[in-house]
Amino acid sequence: MATNKKDIVSIGVIAGLIIPALIVFGFVLYSSSKYDSFMQCLHHFQNIGLLYKIVSLSLMPGAGLFFLWSKQDKLNQARGALLSTMFYGILVLILYMS
């Protein structure tokens, strides 16, 4: 099995970290029109127990990347996407406990 030179873990990690962050940022930015600031909207979502759910749902595209790269035999990139998903999983757990 020949390995692809562009099949590196860091591409998967970077994509897996950026995509969910952009989704959460976009959702909060869209919802923050009702609030005075972006941070006030984040605090409100945290206070009502919704922030960890938003972050959890933002991980779906990362799972999609994992399966896409697994099917394309880019297993190192798939490992990177899985690693970043586990990082966000820990973040969700912290947000849920606080």
CORCOR-V165396 format. One record per backbone hydrogen bond with DSSP energy under -0.5 kcal/mol. NH is the residue of the N-H (numbers start at 1). CO is the residue of the C=O. If there is no record, write none. Layout:
BEGIN
<<NH | CO> <NH | CO>>
END
This chain:
BEGIN
<<7 | 4> <8 | 6> <11 | 8> <12 | 8> <13 | 9> <14 | 10> <15 | 11> <16 | 12> <17 | 13> <18 | 14> <19 | 15> <21 | 17> <22 | 18> <23 | 19> <24 | 20> <25 | 21> <26 | 22> <27 | 23> <28 | 24> <29 | 25> <30 | 26> <31 | 27> <32 | 28> <33 | 30> <34 | 31> <35 | 32> <41 | 37> <42 | 38> <43 | 39> <44 | 40> <45 | 41> <46 | 42> <47 | 43> <48 | 44> <49 | 46> <50 | 45> <51 | 45> <54 | 50> <55 | 51> <56 | 52> <57 | 53> <58 | 54> <59 | 56> <60 | 57> <63 | 59> <64 | 60> <65 | 61> <66 | 62> <67 | 63> <68 | 64> <69 | 65> <70 | 66> <71 | 67> <72 | 68> <73 | 70> <74 | 69> <75 | 73> <78 | 74> <79 | 75> <80 | 76> <81 | 77> <82 | 78> <83 | 79> <84 | 80> <85 | 81> <86 | 82> <87 | 83> <88 | 84> <89 | 85> <90 | 86> <91 | 87> <92 | 88> <93 | 89> <94 | 90> <95 | 91> <96 | 92> <97 | 93> <98 | 94>>
END
